[in-house]
Structures are given as C-alpha cells and as structure tokens.
Amino acid sequence: MNALNPSGWRPHKGESGGEAPQTVSGDRGLMLEEALVFEIGGMDKCGVDFDVEPGAVSGALAGHVRAAPLALAGLTEPETVRHYTRLSRQNYAIDLGPFPLGSCTMKHNPRLNEKIARLPGFADIHPLQPQSTVQGAYATIHELAHWLTALTAMHSVAMTPKAGAHGELCGLLCIRAALEAAGDAREVVLVPESAHGTNPATAAFAGYRVENIPATAAGRVDLAALTARLGAGGPEKCDVAAVMITNPNTCGLFEPEMKAIADAVHAAGGFVYCDGANFNAIVGKVRPGDLGIDAMHINLHKTFSTPHGGGGPGSGPVVLSAALAPFAPLPFVERQADGTMRLVEEEEAAIDHPGSFGRMAAFHGQMGMFTRALTYILSHGADGLRQVAEDAVLNANYVLRSLEDVLDAPFADAGPCMHEALFSDTGMAEGFSTLDIAKGLIDEGFHPMTVYFPLVVHGAMLVEPTETESKAGLDRFIAAMRSLAGRARAGDPALKAAPVLAPRRRLDETLAARKPVLTWRAAPAPPMEPVLSEIGGS
Ligand SMILES: *Cc1c(COP(=O)(O)O)cnc(C)c1O
C-alpha cells in the first residue's frame, strides 16, 4: 500500500482546485506517487544485516556513542532503488523533450562528451595529486583555454569560475583590481534594464553602485543616453568603472553598436564587461575581442552543451583583454619552457603574476565541464560551431514567425531575432496571462519557456529552442503553443486550472522559493500535501 495513502484515495488538490482522476493507490497509470524517504522507511527498521550487534562495538568508540538513534530511514536495497528511481521519473529532462527556457540554452548534450569525461584519466583523478601525475588533465585545461581565447579573439582566460554569475564576479574583480592599480577609485557600474538579474547583483556584490542604462524603443542600448551619462570630461571626470552589456541581449537582439559603446566607455576610462551567456548565438560568427570587450564570461554549460538542469555543475571561464589579464585570479595552468604543465599558485605568482586579485575557487576549476566543452568544440570544428549559431538563430526565428500572429511579439517588426524569441501577454482575454500558457504547456508535455523575464516586456515569454531541436520537434511545440495562445485569447476557463494532468496542480511557487521546507520534521503528522507541494515547487 502506498505509504502516503493508508486509508484510501487522496485527491491531488492544488490552489486552483482542479482534481486529478481518482485511484486507490494514488498512482495514476504509470505516473507514480512517492512519499519522502522518512515516511516510507520507518526509523525503527534497518535494511542491513550486521555481523555483530551494534552494542558490541561501542567499546571501540572511546565514549563517542550516540545517545539518540540516528533517525535514518531503514529501507532495503530494492526499496531504496525504487524510491530514487520513482523520484527520478518525476523530473522533466532535456533527454525527454524540448526545454525551451530562454537564456538557459538547454541543448542536447552529445553522448560523446560523456564518454570522454568518463575516461579514468579524467574521472578518477584528485586535485591534490602530484602535478606530475595529472599532466594530461592540465594539458586539457590549457587546450580548452586556447580555443576559448581563439573563438573570442581575447588575450587570455581565467578558467576557475564555476558558473556564469561567478564569472561575472571574477570579471568585475579584475576590473576593480586594474582600476585600483591605477589609483582610480570609481564607484558606478552601468547595467541595462533588460539584463539578467545576476548582472546588477554581481556589481552590487563587488561593491559598486548600480545604475540603469536606458533602452531604445527597438530594445537596444540607448547609445546617446549612455554617452551622456559617461560625460564629455574624459577619464578624470568619469565615475563609471564598467558597463555590463549582454550581447546578444536578453530580448534576443544583437547590439549592433557594441563597438561604439566600447569606444565611448574606453574614452571615459572605464571597462566593458560583456555577459557572454548568449554566446551560443554568435559562436564562430562574431569574436567579442573585435568589439572592444574587456571581459566576458562563457557559460560552458550553455554554449558548449551539458545544460544545467537541476543545479548541476556549471563552469564560467572569463576571457580577458590584455589590460585585464595581469589581474586574473589564481591558480592557473601554464605551459613551461620544457613543455610540462604546472599549476601556478601563490608562491610562483608572487614573482611573475603579482597583480592577481586572488582566488575564485579552491582548485583549477570544473574539470568535468572542461573535458565536455573541449570534446564539444573539437568534435564540431570551426564549421560545426558556426553552424551551431546559425541553426540556433534559424530555429528561434522559425518559432517567432510561426507564433507572431497568435502571440504579441514586441520586437518582431525590428527584423529577425537572434537565438531566442520574445513574446508578451498583450492580447490575451481578461484575467489570462503568461502563467496560464506556461502551466498549459506542462499538460501538453513540454517544460515551460522562461516567463516574466526579461522585465522590459509585460508578461514576457522567452523561448529558446536551441539548434538541437528538429523541425518536427519545433512543429509539435508550435502546435501546442498555438492552441494555448488561442485558448488564452478566447478566455477558455479550463486553461485556468492547468496543469490538470501533472502530479500536482498550481503550486505556490513564491512561498516555495521564499520559505522552502528542506528539513523533514517528524510528528505531529502534518497533512502531507502542503509539505510536498512546497518542496516540489522549490
Ligand atoms: C545563465 C545566465 C547567467 C548566469 O549564469 P549561471 O551559469 O546560471 O550563473 C547570466 N546572464 C545570462 C544572460 C544568462 O542567461
């Protein structure tokens, strides 16, 4: 009997009240319910056979015997396997279907990546091994660094940051170190309104005051307003340390005036940070170094596959201009004159890298991501990477043009988009919104797109199909979206109840994000539904 459900059927009620079909077990078809491990395990049981009674070994513990039971669930091996397998089936994954989350670049992760990353010479090594025993791993990092600088036309790259946001911090700390070395204490970082939330957060975390750069009606940076803010007084009169610009931006548009923006910022003595999370759209086509960029993070887990679904590992190397390279963090891999590789740490750096601002990570960076990214780059080659960008842009434009007659597309008149298509909630019936489309997509078997971001568009829906979706796959998604858009325009009340086919109805996502219940508490037995809902939504 299902432990959630000892006394019979329990309805799956959500906020919107829609109810799922009833069964006694709580399972529906092959959609299986699963309780928390503590609820099915039984703390008084033990799933393991011990040779000796636990009491008999207590003398060996020098008085450090627990006073209270450990309170771990006592599952047998088959129960354990089923528990985690059932939970895993409740995930939606890129290996199951499209994941059109705008800005996240949820592309297919080629299996070749996994094969290479699992080679024992990569998978079974330890960061504290003697350097002579991990020369191949260091050479791999060095080779990837070479290709990242070649693809971006930048001077060098800091490999250690562990994600895009970490890379942003690395870039801004390089900029701050460079300005401080020049005795220039600037206080302001300019960020456009359409930016990813990590940009202003990073600038504030690095100790800067954040100011907005206004956008034009066409969704691009307002160059005139930017130059006015920088002032005509030259470097002495300017308080702007850096501008952070995303290109292509989060409206899915290329910033064509990037070079002019960079020239203006440099003339005022500031630096240009580019949020390179959208590099997927331009890899092999545009080199950021040619646009005057000083620092840019590359989300290896976006552009170079291995998408981040469940908070899995990321990697955010930061390419740097010659002006910022001396301030890059430690440690870093360097090829020595005799051809061997070494990891440059504080002791060596004090002599030949004294400007380093410090350290972003304990070791060399995210090795598993490095091997996958290098595999991806080398297996695609120059022509393959260019085609990645071209197909990603083509797919997004196919989605844009296939939906613009049923969904409002605020920048569609400005011409083609880059790798993501942006829609707003304008035109839906009274009381219907972006959320209803997103929830309806779940019933249709799709992960929803990014919603309510970027903030510059009302009820934003940001769709990023990536290059890995086939035309047939896109057509299925478009058909679902057209149906949902029609229902939202017509005000179909059934859509307000969606999702009705998923294990749960609409969850209180704000509560789940703000007050996640991450710790299981024993009695008094609470009604299970709210507890599960909160965890499920976080
Ligand atoms: C994903 C993303 C980031 C943050 O990258 P993480 O690796 O998630 O830290 C920053 N900016 C943009 C535009 C992004 O899409």
The ligand as an SDF file (V2000), in Angstrom:
LIG
                    3D

 15 15  0  0  0  0  0  0  0  0999 V2000
   22.5150   31.9190  -17.4080 C   0  0  0  0  0  0  0  0  0  0  0  0
   22.7980   33.3710  -17.4490 C   0  0  0  0  0  0  0  0  0  0  0  0
   23.5990   33.9950  -16.4730 C   0  0  0  0  0  0  0  0  0  0  0  0
   24.1110   33.2730  -15.2320 C   0  0  0  0  0  0  0  0  0  0  0  0
   24.8410   32.1200  -15.4910 O   0  0  0  0  0  0  0  0  0  0  0  0
   24.8880   30.9430  -14.4160 P   0  0  0  0  0  0  0  0  0  0  0  0
   25.8390   29.9700  -15.0110 O   0  0  0  0  0  0  0  0  0  0  0  0
   23.4990   30.4330  -14.2760 O   0  0  0  0  0  0  0  0  0  0  0  0
   25.4070   31.5440  -13.1370 O   0  0  0  0  0  0  0  0  0  0  0  0
   23.8890   35.3300  -16.6240 C   0  0  0  0  0  0  0  0  0  0  0  0
   23.3900   36.0440  -17.6650 N   0  0  0  0  0  0  0  0  0  0  0  0
   22.6060   35.4870  -18.6020 C   0  0  0  0  0  0  0  0  0  0  0  0
   22.1120   36.3270  -19.7510 C   0  0  0  0  0  0  0  0  0  0  0  0
   22.2750   34.1380  -18.5280 C   0  0  0  0  0  0  0  0  0  0  0  0
   21.4920   33.5830  -19.4520 O   0  0  0  0  0  0  0  0  0  0  0  0
  1  2  1  0
  2  3  1  0
  2 14  2  0
  3  4  1  0
  3 10  2  0
  4  5  1  0
  5  6  1  0
  6  7  2  0
  6  8  1  0
  6  9  1  0
 10 11  1  0
 11 12  2  0
 12 13  1  0
 12 14  1  0
 14 15  1  0
M  END
$$$$
